[in-house]
Amino acid sequence: MNQEISGDLENTRCPEIIKILSLGKRTGRLALNYGEEGGSIFFQDGRIIHAKCGPIEGPKAIYEMAVWAAGTYRFFVDDVPDVSTVDLSIDEIQAETENRIRQMDRISSLIPSANVVFALDPDIKEKEITLKSIQWRVLSRVDGSRTISDIAQGIGLADSDAMKVFYTLLKMGVIKEVESSHGRKSKAALKLPDTPFIGELKNGLLAAIGPIAPFIISETAKEMGFDLLADDMDQRAALIETIHSKIPDETMAMDFLNAMTNWLRAEG
């Protein structure tokens, strides 16, 4: 048989469709859609040779679509690509897609979709934070208004990969889901003293690591026993140096340190 096929992903998940097309040694394009998202997997005699999902290409695109539990699919016969981005066997692809689905099923128990919005946990200032670079990159963009998908696009991550990071951050207790307008309100954001020094410090750190900046300032001051209202220049310099060491991006860290050092000199 060489006809087109189509159906709902709720009834037949992507890995099952891949298996069917592979066993049938089909050639063509499998188009998948999930809400506003869409992508394609290209087959040549039953072997996957190319895949694309939004800006993502290659095996990662397959894994992104493999976890979709709803939406539609359609296979277009003899629709072949101009490029080849996949050089894995069907068995390798199937093993990884099954692993991704297991992971996503666990993640979905806490985070139902990439359209969920998170905010920083107001109690984050009481916690010791040790994060990987990608977790910092994600956390720096959590502001209580952007969805997981918005943040994923901003840093070039697939939605499913971003959901993994959010799952870890949620388990660590540094973020909380934003309630709908019918739910309870979030706690007020952390307030810092309104002084020229704190204002400059906060603005510089916001540029480097995003909305988590006030919590880092508060946490670092508490660790050092530093009074944020103190005027002592040496203590301020020590605070700046310590905060600088917590910024994961080296370039951003140096920009912050230089800007704050210049500010202190001007004030002195």
Phi, psi and omega in degrees: 000143181225030183270164175289152176231156180204164179172193181254138179289343176294329182267325182224111181285162183307314180301325178292320179294318178302316181298317180297314182292326179291312180297328179277000181051048184277154176236126180157195184241126174265111179263131180236143179226138179220098186064234179274354180270151179202159179194177182219146174237126184257136181244145173228108182054040176088355179256137178282127182243343181200149176209146180213133177220104187061229179279354185270136178232164176082199183305323180300326178294320178298313183295328178294316182283334183298333183271356179294122182259003178212167181118198182228162175220156176206136180255125180256116184294136174061019174272105186247152183273168176268350183231164176231122183236001182237127179227048179238152177286160178300322180298318179296316180295317181295321180297318181287322179296321178295322177296317179296320180295318177300316179298314184292327176298321178291317180295320183295342177293336178248326183235100187292334181199171179280003179267002179286145179249134178240156173232164177294140176293125180303337181270010182299331182295343181268359187247149174277127186248120172233110187235153172282164183304314183293327177292322175297316182300319178290311184299327181293345180254359178284116185225009179083003179229331181275139177282168175303317181297319178301314182292321179301314180297323182294333181243012174075031178256151169289151181304318183294323178292321178295322180296327176297316180295315179297323178299316179295316180296323179293317178295329178285343178083024180259352177226159176222145178293138177281129180285154175291173182298342180265354181265188180286154181280151176285157176292156180295151179292155180298133179255133176252159177304142181268082178232159179303319181295311181295322178298315179294318180298314181295316181297319179295321181284328175301320180294333184270320185227002174085202190300344180285353185309310181302323180291323178293319178299311181297315181297316182293318178299319179295317179301321185272352185068033184265131176277116183296345178266358182292147181259357184296120185293323179295319178293321177298317180297320179295320178297315179300315181298318181292317178297319179304322182290346182266354181278119187291329180275119186299318180296313178299321180298315180291322177299316179298312182298315181296316181296316181289326177296317178296323179295316179298318179298318181295322180286329181286000000 
